[in-house]
Amino acid sequence: MIRYSKFFRSLLALAVLGSALALSGCDKAAESASIAPVEIDRSTSCDLDGMLLSDYPGPKAQIHYDGQAQPAFFCDTTELLNTLLAGEQVRAIRAVYVQDMGEADWDHPEGHWTDARSAFYVFGSQRHGSMGPTVGSFAKEADAQRFAADNGGKVLPFAAIKPDMVDLSGGAKHDSRM
């Protein structure tokens, strides 16, 4: 009877441990879902090049890294996508946002943040961002298709974007204000 009792205590201990691990996973998922995008202001600058985000047209982006209080901001979606898809990217990411250009004003984008990994992107349009040609970001595929019909380009979901599609070489040559 004593062996039988130890067996059940062991099962109970495993069940409690399993429940605790499951709950901690739920807490982590809830934490990720609760990370809100941070609004840009006149002093918000790009983490890659120091440019002031509010001085330039086109969609902006932000990455919330694990262990970092403030997000890393990007003045251009091409910079963000290049950073996300770079093979050397090893920091844990808690959330990633881009501006929904179906809602935001292209020339003066404010707010309208959407999850970058569920967004749709327009490559090859005639519209320019802070570094010249850029990738338009949209929360809804229909808005991306409408933008592409009006401005040219091809619509892709995040999962279809490859690193060689977001090359950063030469972008600064298009910016006459640098």
Residue frames as a rotation matrix with the C-alpha (Angstrom) as fourth column:
MET 1
0.568 0.823 0.000 0.00
0.823 -0.568 0.000 0.00
0.000 0.000 -1.000 0.00
ILE 2
0.349 -0.507 -0.788 2.87
0.217 -0.775 0.594 2.38
-0.912 -0.378 -0.161 0.71
ARG 3
-0.718 -0.629 0.297 4.31
0.401 -0.025 0.916 1.94
-0.569 0.777 0.270 -2.84
TYR 4
-0.150 0.785 0.601 0.87
0.968 -0.008 0.251 2.58
0.202 0.620 -0.758 -4.30
SER 5
0.716 0.415 -0.561 0.56
0.597 -0.781 0.184 5.79
-0.362 -0.467 -0.807 -2.32
LYS 6
-0.142 -0.852 -0.503 4.01
0.148 -0.521 0.840 7.04
-0.979 0.045 0.201 -3.46
PHE 7
-0.654 -0.041 0.755 2.98
0.736 0.191 0.649 6.38
-0.171 0.981 -0.095 -7.05
PHE 8
0.347 0.885 0.309 -0.11
0.904 -0.404 0.140 8.58
0.249 0.231 -0.941 -6.72
ARG 9
0.586 -0.218 -0.781 1.87
0.323 -0.821 0.471 11.31
-0.744 -0.528 -0.410 -4.95
SER 10
-0.555 -0.829 0.066 4.34
0.328 -0.146 0.933 11.27
-0.764 0.539 0.353 -7.85
LEU 11
-0.380 0.511 0.771 1.49
0.903 0.023 0.430 11.51
0.202 0.859 -0.470 -10.35
LEU 12
0.683 0.658 -0.318 -0.02
0.723 -0.671 0.164 14.37
-0.106 -0.341 -0.934 -8.39
ALA 13
0.151 -0.731 -0.666 3.33
0.226 -0.630 0.743 16.18
-0.962 -0.262 0.070 -8.31
LEU 14
-0.760 -0.416 0.499 3.71
0.539 0.024 0.842 15.77
-0.362 0.909 0.206 -12.08
ALA 15
0.060 0.880 0.470 0.17
0.959 -0.181 0.217 17.04
0.276 0.438 -0.855 -12.64
VAL 16
0.708 0.156 -0.689 0.82
0.480 -0.822 0.307 20.13
-0.518 -0.548 -0.657 -10.50
LEU 17
-0.296 -0.907 -0.300 4.12
0.202 -0.366 0.908 20.79
-0.934 0.208 0.292 -12.30
GLY 18
-0.638 0.115 0.762 2.47
0.769 0.151 0.621 20.38
-0.044 0.982 -0.185 -15.70
SER 19
0.477 0.877 0.062 -0.33
0.872 -0.481 0.089 22.77
0.108 0.012 -0.994 -14.76
ALA 20
0.465 -0.387 -0.796 2.17
0.274 -0.792 0.546 25.35
-0.842 -0.472 -0.262 -13.53
LEU 21
-0.651 -0.747 0.137 4.15
0.325 -0.110 0.939 25.12
-0.686 0.656 0.314 -16.78
ALA 22
-0.305 0.633 0.712 0.98
0.931 0.039 0.363 25.42
0.202 0.773 -0.601 -18.85
LEU 23
0.704 0.599 -0.381 -0.13
0.684 -0.717 0.135 28.48
-0.193 -0.356 -0.914 -16.91
SER 24
0.045 -0.751 -0.658 3.26
0.175 -0.643 0.746 30.14
-0.983 -0.149 0.102 -17.28
GLY 25
-0.758 -0.242 0.606 2.97
0.607 0.078 0.791 29.62
-0.239 0.967 0.088 -21.04
CYS 26
0.226 0.916 0.331 -0.46
0.939 -0.295 0.175 31.27
0.258 0.271 -0.927 -20.96
ASP 27
0.579 -0.069 -0.812 0.98
0.438 -0.814 0.381 34.20
-0.688 -0.577 -0.441 -19.01
LYS 28
-0.507 -0.850 -0.143 3.71
0.261 -0.310 0.914 34.67
-0.822 0.426 0.379 -21.63
ALA 29
-0.560 0.387 0.732 1.16
0.809 0.067 0.583 34.56
0.177 0.920 -0.351 -24.47
ALA 30
0.566 0.803 -0.187 -1.09
0.824 -0.541 0.169 37.03
0.034 -0.249 -0.968 -22.65
GLU 31
0.196 -0.597 -0.778 1.92
0.336 -0.704 0.625 39.29
-0.921 -0.384 0.063 -22.03
SER 32
-0.786 -0.516 0.340 2.79
0.458 -0.118 0.881 39.31
-0.414 0.849 0.329 -25.76
ALA 33
-0.203 0.807 0.554 -0.79
0.901 -0.068 0.429 40.03
0.384 0.586 -0.713 -26.73
SER 34
0.663 0.536 -0.523 -0.94
0.728 -0.624 0.283 42.95
-0.175 -0.568 -0.804 -24.29
ILE 35
-0.384 -0.844 -0.373 2.07
0.614 -0.536 0.580 44.83
-0.690 -0.006 0.724 -25.66
ALA 36
0.701 0.711 -0.050 0.64
0.491 -0.532 -0.690 47.96
-0.517 0.460 -0.722 -27.21
PRO 37
0.115 -0.651 0.750 2.34
0.887 -0.272 -0.373 49.92
0.447 0.708 0.546 -29.97
VAL 38
-0.082 -0.254 -0.964 3.99
0.681 -0.720 0.132 53.17
-0.728 -0.646 0.232 -28.90
GLU 39
0.854 0.433 0.290 3.00
0.510 -0.582 -0.633 56.35
-0.105 0.688 -0.718 -30.72
ILE 40
-0.220 -0.933 0.285 5.74
0.959 -0.260 -0.110 58.38
0.177 0.249 0.952 -32.36
ASP 41
0.729 0.371 -0.576 6.25
0.469 -0.883 0.024 62.06
-0.499 -0.288 -0.817 -31.62
ARG 42
0.946 -0.323 -0.027 8.45
-0.254 -0.687 -0.681 64.85
0.201 0.651 -0.732 -32.99
SER 43
0.215 -0.930 0.299 11.51
-0.965 -0.156 0.210 63.47
-0.149 -0.334 -0.931 -31.18
THR 44
0.607 0.038 0.794 11.15
-0.122 0.992 0.046 59.77
-0.785 -0.124 0.607 -32.11
SER 45
0.114 -0.665 -0.738 14.13
-0.969 -0.239 0.065 58.68
-0.219 0.708 -0.672 -34.15
CYS 46
0.798 0.107 -0.593 15.03
-0.392 0.840 -0.376 55.62
0.458 0.532 0.712 -36.19
ASP 47
0.766 -0.500 0.404 17.23
-0.202 0.409 0.890 53.14
-0.611 -0.763 0.212 -34.36
LEU 48
0.528 -0.573 0.627 19.24
0.792 0.598 -0.121 52.39
-0.306 0.560 0.770 -37.52
ASP 49
-0.151 -0.612 0.776 20.08
0.876 -0.446 -0.181 55.85
0.457 0.653 0.604 -38.80
GLY 50
-0.625 -0.141 -0.768 18.82
0.665 -0.612 -0.429 58.43
-0.409 -0.779 0.476 -36.29
MET 51
-0.818 0.377 0.434 16.36
0.115 -0.633 0.765 60.06
0.564 0.676 0.475 -38.71
LEU 52
-0.775 0.627 0.083 13.35
-0.347 -0.312 -0.884 61.73
-0.529 -0.714 0.460 -37.09
LEU 53
-0.693 0.509 0.510 10.32
0.634 0.767 0.097 59.63
-0.342 0.390 -0.855 -38.04
SER 54
0.236 0.916 -0.325 7.81
0.609 -0.400 -0.684 62.48
-0.757 -0.036 -0.653 -38.17
ASP 55
-0.125 -0.371 -0.920 9.86
-0.405 -0.828 0.388 64.34
-0.906 0.421 -0.047 -40.82
TYR 56
-0.870 -0.353 -0.344 9.25
-0.461 0.335 0.822 61.75
-0.175 0.874 -0.454 -43.54
PRO 57
0.112 0.949 -0.295 6.34
-0.993 0.121 0.012 60.20
0.047 0.292 0.955 -45.46
GLY 58
-0.076 -0.049 -0.996 5.43
-0.458 0.889 -0.009 56.54
0.886 0.456 -0.090 -45.67
PRO 59
0.815 0.524 -0.247 4.82
-0.088 0.533 0.841 53.78
0.573 -0.664 0.481 -43.14
LYS 60
-0.141 -0.801 0.582 6.87
-0.888 -0.158 -0.432 53.51
0.437 -0.578 -0.689 -39.96
ALA 61
0.454 0.242 -0.858 7.51
0.016 0.960 0.279 50.44
0.891 -0.141 0.432 -37.81
GLN 62
0.054 -0.440 0.896 8.53
-0.962 -0.262 -0.071 49.31
0.266 -0.859 -0.438 -34.34
ILE 63
0.088 -0.110 -0.990 9.92
0.097 0.990 -0.102 46.17
0.991 -0.087 0.098 -32.70
HIS 64
0.540 0.081 0.838 9.43
-0.815 -0.201 0.544 45.44
0.212 -0.976 -0.042 -29.01
TYR 65
-0.120 -0.696 -0.708 12.40
-0.259 0.710 -0.654 43.31
0.958 0.105 -0.265 -27.95
ASP 66
0.728 0.284 -0.625 12.36
0.435 0.514 0.740 41.15
0.531 -0.810 0.250 -24.85
GLY 67
0.216 -0.650 -0.728 14.13
0.953 -0.023 0.303 42.93
-0.214 -0.760 0.614 -21.98
GLN 68
-0.833 -0.443 0.332 14.00
0.521 -0.831 0.197 46.35
0.188 0.337 0.922 -23.64
ALA 69
-0.458 0.679 -0.574 11.67
0.470 -0.363 -0.805 48.96
-0.755 -0.638 -0.153 -22.11
GLN 70
0.142 0.470 -0.871 11.14
-0.500 -0.726 -0.473 51.02
-0.854 0.502 0.132 -25.29
PRO 71
0.734 0.164 0.659 10.63
0.407 0.671 -0.621 49.72
-0.544 0.723 0.426 -28.82
ALA 72
-0.578 -0.816 -0.026 13.18
0.327 -0.260 0.908 50.05
-0.748 0.516 0.417 -31.59
PHE 73
0.491 0.778 -0.393 11.68
-0.024 -0.439 -0.898 52.39
-0.871 0.450 -0.197 -34.21
PHE 74
-0.494 -0.556 0.668 12.20
0.679 0.234 0.696 52.28
-0.543 0.798 0.262 -37.98
CYS 75
-0.342 0.326 -0.881 11.55
-0.350 -0.915 -0.203 55.16
-0.872 0.239 0.427 -40.38
ASP 76
-0.199 0.183 -0.963 10.84
-0.972 0.087 0.217 52.74
0.124 0.979 0.161 -43.19
THR 77
0.704 0.533 0.468 9.19
-0.590 0.807 -0.032 49.32
-0.395 -0.254 0.883 -43.56
THR 78
0.701 -0.528 -0.479 12.06
-0.178 0.521 -0.835 48.10
0.690 0.671 0.271 -45.74
GLU 79
-0.326 -0.834 0.445 14.42
-0.676 -0.123 -0.727 48.66
0.661 -0.538 -0.524 -42.79
LEU 80
0.046 0.434 0.900 12.09
-0.930 0.347 -0.120 46.77
-0.364 -0.831 0.420 -40.48
LEU 81
0.924 0.379 -0.061 11.65
-0.370 0.838 -0.401 43.82
-0.101 0.392 0.914 -42.85
ASN 82
0.325 -0.893 -0.310 15.40
-0.311 0.209 -0.927 43.66
0.893 0.398 -0.210 -43.47
THR 83
-0.427 -0.472 0.771 16.00
-0.857 -0.062 -0.512 43.57
0.289 -0.879 -0.378 -39.70
LEU 84
0.328 0.660 0.676 13.34
-0.816 0.559 -0.149 40.90
-0.476 -0.503 0.721 -39.10
LEU 85
0.983 0.163 -0.079 14.54
-0.179 0.789 -0.588 38.65
-0.033 0.592 0.805 -41.91
ALA 86
0.226 -0.972 -0.068 18.28
-0.830 -0.156 -0.535 39.05
0.510 0.178 -0.842 -41.34
GLY 87
0.425 -0.108 -0.899 19.87
0.129 0.990 -0.057 35.74
0.896 -0.092 0.435 -40.47
GLU 88
-0.602 -0.773 -0.199 21.84
0.348 -0.030 -0.937 37.33
0.719 -0.633 0.287 -37.63
GLN 89
-0.155 0.636 0.756 18.67
-0.712 -0.602 0.361 38.52
0.685 -0.482 0.546 -35.82
VAL 90
-0.470 -0.107 -0.876 18.79
0.330 0.900 -0.287 36.65
0.819 -0.423 -0.387 -32.51
ARG 91
-0.951 0.169 0.259 17.12
-0.309 -0.485 -0.818 38.96
-0.013 -0.858 0.513 -29.99
ALA 92
-0.608 0.794 -0.015 13.78
0.780 0.594 -0.199 37.70
-0.149 -0.133 -0.980 -28.73
ILE 93
-0.875 0.387 0.291 10.92
-0.191 -0.828 0.528 39.75
0.445 0.406 0.798 -30.16
ARG 94
-0.764 0.638 -0.096 7.78
0.308 0.230 -0.923 40.33
-0.567 -0.735 -0.372 -28.11
ALA 95
0.423 0.903 0.076 5.79
0.542 -0.185 -0.820 42.33
-0.726 0.388 -0.568 -30.69
VAL 96
-0.795 -0.592 0.132 6.24
0.444 -0.419 0.792 43.98
-0.414 0.688 0.596 -34.10
TYR 97
0.301 0.930 -0.210 4.04
0.533 -0.347 -0.772 46.72
-0.791 0.120 -0.600 -35.56
VAL 98
-0.825 -0.369 0.429 3.77
0.564 -0.479 0.673 48.57
-0.043 0.797 0.603 -38.86
GLN 99
-0.573 0.651 -0.497 1.44
-0.344 -0.742 -0.575 51.39
-0.744 -0.159 0.650 -39.77
ASP 100
-0.174 0.652 0.738 -1.72
0.776 0.551 -0.305 50.47
-0.606 0.520 -0.602 -41.66
MET 101
-0.889 -0.268 -0.371 -1.56
0.012 -0.823 0.567 52.70
-0.457 0.500 0.735 -44.71
GLY 102
-0.507 0.829 0.234 -5.15
0.659 0.199 0.725 51.83
0.555 0.522 -0.647 -45.52
GLU 103
0.541 0.692 -0.478 -6.02
0.830 -0.348 0.435 54.09
0.135 -0.633 -0.763 -42.59
ALA 104
0.153 -0.582 -0.798 -2.99
0.541 -0.626 0.561 56.39
-0.827 -0.518 0.219 -42.09
ASP 105
0.949 0.071 -0.309 -2.14
-0.169 -0.710 -0.683 59.39
-0.268 0.700 -0.662 -44.28
TRP 106
0.650 -0.728 0.218 0.89
0.743 0.551 -0.380 58.45
0.157 0.409 0.899 -46.42
ASP 107
0.192 -0.602 0.775 2.39
0.265 -0.729 -0.631 61.94
0.945 0.327 0.019 -46.31
HIS 108
-0.373 -0.251 0.893 1.93
-0.744 -0.494 -0.450 62.40
0.555 -0.832 -0.002 -42.55
PRO 109
0.051 0.442 -0.895 1.43
0.092 0.891 0.445 58.94
0.994 -0.105 0.005 -41.02
GLU 110
-0.602 -0.133 0.787 0.29
-0.754 -0.230 -0.616 58.83
0.263 -0.964 0.038 -37.42
GLY 111
-0.196 0.548 0.813 -1.10
-0.734 0.467 -0.493 55.91
-0.650 -0.694 0.311 -35.42
HIS 112
0.667 0.620 -0.413 -3.03
-0.742 0.506 -0.439 53.06
-0.064 0.599 0.798 -37.06
TRP 113
-0.453 -0.884 0.117 -0.59
-0.886 0.461 0.056 50.34
-0.103 -0.078 -0.992 -35.96
THR 114
0.760 0.628 -0.169 -1.11
-0.644 0.763 -0.061 46.71
0.090 0.155 0.984 -36.95
ASP 115
0.467 -0.576 0.671 0.77
-0.147 0.697 0.702 43.46
-0.872 -0.426 0.241 -36.28
ALA 116
-0.041 -0.603 -0.797 3.58
-0.912 -0.304 0.277 43.28
-0.409 0.738 -0.537 -38.85
ARG 117
-0.872 -0.394 0.292 3.41
-0.288 0.894 0.344 39.51
-0.396 0.216 -0.893 -39.18
SER 118
-0.244 0.846 0.475 -0.26
0.674 0.500 -0.544 39.50
-0.697 0.187 -0.692 -40.16
ALA 119
0.172 0.259 -0.950 -0.03
-0.316 -0.899 -0.302 42.56
-0.933 0.352 -0.073 -42.44
PHE 120
0.577 -0.001 0.816 0.01
0.752 0.390 -0.531 42.66
-0.318 0.921 0.226 -46.24
TYR 121
-0.033 -0.747 -0.664 2.80
0.121 -0.662 0.739 44.45
-0.992 -0.056 0.112 -48.09
VAL 122
0.941 0.279 0.192 2.97
0.238 -0.141 -0.961 46.20
-0.241 0.950 -0.199 -51.46
PHE 123
-0.038 -0.999 0.013 6.36
0.406 -0.003 0.914 45.92
-0.913 0.040 0.406 -53.17
GLY 124
-0.655 -0.425 0.625 7.30
0.715 -0.080 0.695 48.10
-0.246 0.901 0.356 -56.14
SER 125
0.510 0.860 0.012 4.80
0.827 -0.486 -0.283 50.93
-0.237 0.154 -0.959 -55.87
GLN 126
0.105 -0.404 0.909 5.46
0.600 -0.703 -0.382 54.47
0.793 0.586 0.168 -57.07
ARG 127
0.881 0.279 0.383 5.08
-0.119 -0.653 0.748 55.88
0.459 -0.705 -0.542 -53.53
HIS 128
-0.130 -0.987 -0.096 8.23
0.158 0.074 -0.985 56.78
0.979 -0.143 0.147 -51.60
GLY 129
0.818 0.257 -0.515 9.02
0.526 0.028 0.850 56.72
0.232 -0.966 -0.112 -47.90
SER 130
0.850 -0.476 -0.226 11.89
-0.183 -0.670 0.720 58.16
-0.494 -0.570 -0.657 -45.87
MET 131
-0.135 -0.971 0.195 14.58
-0.142 0.214 0.967 56.31
-0.981 0.103 -0.166 -47.80
GLY 132
-0.686 -0.029 -0.727 13.05
-0.718 -0.128 0.684 56.54
-0.112 0.991 0.067 -51.28
PRO 133
-0.110 0.667 -0.737 11.21
-0.531 0.587 0.611 53.50
0.840 0.459 0.289 -52.65
THR 134
-0.724 -0.083 0.685 9.55
-0.673 0.299 -0.676 51.64
-0.149 -0.951 -0.272 -49.80
VAL 135
-0.789 0.482 -0.382 7.16
0.336 0.858 0.389 48.82
0.515 0.178 -0.838 -49.03
GLY 136
-0.336 0.765 0.549 3.58
-0.734 -0.578 0.356 49.81
0.590 -0.284 0.756 -48.21
SER 137
-0.972 0.023 -0.233 2.03
0.163 0.780 -0.604 48.04
0.168 -0.625 -0.762 -45.19
PHE 138
-0.350 0.931 0.102 -1.67
-0.729 -0.339 0.595 47.28
0.589 0.135 0.797 -44.75
ALA 139
-0.602 0.234 0.763 -3.84
-0.600 0.498 -0.626 45.50
-0.527 -0.835 -0.160 -42.19
LYS 140
0.343 0.827 0.445 -6.32
-0.131 0.511 -0.849 44.35
-0.930 0.233 0.284 -44.86
GLU 141
-0.478 -0.519 0.708 -5.48
0.558 0.443 0.702 42.63
-0.678 0.731 0.078 -48.12
ALA 142
0.380 0.707 0.596 -8.27
0.922 -0.238 -0.305 44.54
-0.074 0.666 -0.743 -49.91
ASP 143
0.871 -0.124 -0.475 -6.65
-0.033 -0.980 0.196 47.88
-0.490 -0.155 -0.858 -48.94
ALA 144
-0.150 -0.987 0.059 -3.27
-0.102 0.075 0.992 46.61
-0.983 0.143 -0.112 -50.17
GLN 145
-0.284 0.121 0.951 -4.81
0.862 0.467 0.198 45.49
-0.420 0.876 -0.237 -53.48
ARG 146
0.778 0.617 0.119 -6.52
0.618 -0.717 -0.322 48.88
-0.113 0.324 -0.939 -53.93
PHE 147
0.560 -0.665 -0.493 -3.22
-0.270 -0.710 0.650 50.70
-0.783 -0.231 -0.578 -53.19
ALA 148
-0.423 -0.749 0.510 -1.37
0.235 0.453 0.860 48.47
-0.875 0.483 -0.015 -55.70
ALA 149
0.133 0.555 0.821 -4.02
0.970 0.099 -0.223 49.15
-0.205 0.826 -0.525 -58.36
ASP 150
0.951 0.296 -0.085 -3.62
0.286 -0.951 -0.118 52.92
-0.116 0.088 -0.989 -57.83
ASN 151
0.658 -0.746 -0.100 0.17
-0.656 -0.633 0.410 53.08
-0.369 -0.205 -0.906 -57.33
GLY 152
0.316 -0.530 -0.787 1.57
-0.583 0.546 -0.602 49.93
0.749 0.649 -0.136 -58.90
GLY 153
-0.471 -0.636 0.611 3.26
-0.879 0.282 -0.385 47.07
0.072 -0.718 -0.692 -57.12
LYS 154
-0.180 0.298 -0.937 2.63
-0.133 0.937 0.324 43.53
0.975 0.183 -0.129 -55.99
VAL 155
0.331 0.413 0.848 0.82
-0.893 -0.154 0.424 42.47
0.306 -0.898 0.317 -52.79
LEU 156
-0.210 -0.437 -0.875 2.44
-0.018 0.896 -0.443 39.87
0.978 -0.077 -0.196 -50.53
PRO 157
0.923 0.384 0.006 1.69
-0.040 0.082 0.996 38.52
0.382 -0.920 0.091 -47.06
PHE 158
0.495 -0.765 0.412 4.54
-0.850 -0.328 0.412 38.68
-0.180 -0.554 -0.813 -44.53
ALA 159
0.429 -0.297 0.853 5.26
-0.124 0.916 0.381 34.94
-0.895 -0.269 0.357 -44.89
ALA 160
0.795 -0.070 0.602 6.06
0.583 0.363 -0.727 35.35
-0.167 0.929 0.329 -48.60
ILE 161
0.862 -0.502 0.074 8.74
-0.465 -0.840 -0.278 38.04
0.201 0.205 -0.958 -48.10
LYS 162
0.683 -0.717 -0.138 12.33
0.711 0.696 -0.098 36.84
0.167 -0.031 0.986 -48.58
PRO 163
0.346 -0.605 -0.717 15.49
0.523 -0.510 0.683 38.60
-0.779 -0.611 0.140 -47.29
ASP 164
-0.638 -0.678 0.364 16.73
0.672 -0.259 0.694 39.50
-0.376 0.688 0.621 -50.77
MET 165
0.043 0.757 0.652 13.51
0.863 -0.357 0.358 41.46
0.504 0.547 -0.668 -51.36
VAL 166
0.947 0.318 -0.050 14.36
0.286 -0.760 0.583 44.00
0.148 -0.566 -0.811 -48.63
ASP 167
0.041 -0.997 0.062 17.90
0.972 0.026 -0.235 45.00
0.232 0.070 0.970 -49.49
LEU 168
0.681 0.215 -0.700 19.00
0.525 -0.809 0.263 48.24
-0.510 -0.547 -0.664 -47.82
SER 169
-0.385 -0.922 0.027 21.83
0.693 -0.269 0.669 49.15
-0.610 0.277 0.743 -50.18
GLY 170
-0.800 -0.117 0.588 21.38
0.544 -0.554 0.630 52.47
0.252 0.824 0.507 -51.91
GLY 171
0.167 0.974 -0.154 18.28
0.969 -0.133 0.209 53.71
0.183 -0.184 -0.966 -50.09
ALA 172
0.143 -0.139 -0.980 19.92
0.601 -0.775 0.198 56.88
-0.787 -0.617 -0.028 -48.78
LYS 173
-0.836 -0.520 0.173 20.77
0.441 -0.451 0.776 58.12
-0.326 0.725 0.607 -52.29
HIS 174
-0.299 0.819 0.490 17.06
0.739 -0.126 0.662 58.85
0.604 0.560 -0.567 -52.82
ASP 175
0.556 0.511 -0.655 16.83
0.826 -0.427 0.369 61.14
-0.091 -0.746 -0.660 -49.78
SER 176
0.079 -0.518 0.852 17.82
0.538 -0.697 -0.474 64.71
0.839 0.496 0.224 -50.62
ARG 177
0.710 0.246 0.660 17.34
-0.335 -0.706 0.624 65.88
0.620 -0.664 -0.418 -47.00
MET 178
0.863 -0.429 -0.265 20.18
0.487 0.572 0.660 63.78
-0.132 -0.699 0.703 -45.50
